[in-house]
Amino acid sequence: PRLPISPMSTTLPRTPTAPTEARDRRDLPDKAQRVPGNWHATRSAWHFLSRYRAEVILGFACLVGTTGFSMAIPWFLKKTIDGLEHHPATTPVLFYVSLICLFAVLQGAIRIGSRLLIFNGARKAELDLRNELFDHLLLLSPSYFRGASTGDVMSRLTVDVPTVRLLWGPALLNIVNTAVVFATSIFLMTRISPSLTLYALLPYPLLVLFGRAFGSTFFRLNREIQDQMGRMSANVQEDLVGITFIKSYALEAAREKHFWAQAKVYQEKNLAITRARGRLMPLLGAVGSLSGVIVLWVGGTWVAEDKNGMMVGYMPHN
């Protein structure tokens, strides 16, 4: 039978013995007995998104199309400037301008389509994950809820699941988009000038160092935020269950003070991760700006040699 979550689960001690726990779990279906490890849990999480692989793959195809259109615009701009410099009378300026406008419109439309396809697939997968998690909770034995904090369970359902959806949606989109744009940009930049491309890439290993330096900090702070949310949820649930006791002994002020203290800790942890992001983003921007400065410094000789088209076509890819 499906068992509801007990509202008193956070106040009851964990008393069952190991044999009782084993007997309870033997009575459960196989789906409820599985406790996957990190690798298996990650594989199971991706399984939900694979149900909507058609939408996701089509969204990735739209990303490739968006990248192609965005990369073609600087190339047409380069052809226009080169033509005006060397053959102003025969250069089809209006044709190039029309292509640039058309590609810009197509780029925007396909970009929107890629977001809709990938994000909608992620939200559908999130709905399936929520339903399966709730079904799994209904199948767990009472001994699990005597040992697990209700606030922690609520935190997993209200904080962790949306985080997984962000991994399926924006995170996956940004990873694929960055890989496609980076590979395409390197290819086009190398075709224009291999030596200048090498100079432009010199600062980018710093991105790996910054990512490794801040990655552990973000992981630790996110875990602390989730744990604090679980504690706050458990305290609120305990207060609601014991509201008669709190009113009988006039503990409203003490419990309110305790709640605001917990909320203050939660706020400080969120501010800590915000400050960490605030330190990382300027560093990432500085790496890109440093690469741009190197390109302007080294590629300035092109302007002196009347190769303005090459410079205009190169800079948007940097």
Salt bridges, closest charged atoms under 4 A:
GLU21 OE2 - ARG14 NH2 3.30
GLU55 OE2 - LYS124 NZ 2.88
ASP82 OD2 - LYS78 NZ 3.10
GLU126 OE2 - ARG130 NH2 3.13
GLU126 OE1 - ARG165 NE 3.39
ASP128 OD2 - ARG51 NH1 3.41
GLU132 OE1 - ARG51 NH2 3.77
ASP135 OD1 - ARG2 NH1 3.72
ASP152 OD1 - ARG156 NH2 3.36
ASP160 OD2 - ARG156 NE 3.51
GLU224 OE2 - ARG220 NH1 3.41
GLU224 OE1 - LYS269 NZ 3.34
ASP239 OD1 - ARG255 NE 2.79
GLU268 OE2 - LYS264 NZ 3.63
GLU305 OE1 - LYS307 NZ 3.38
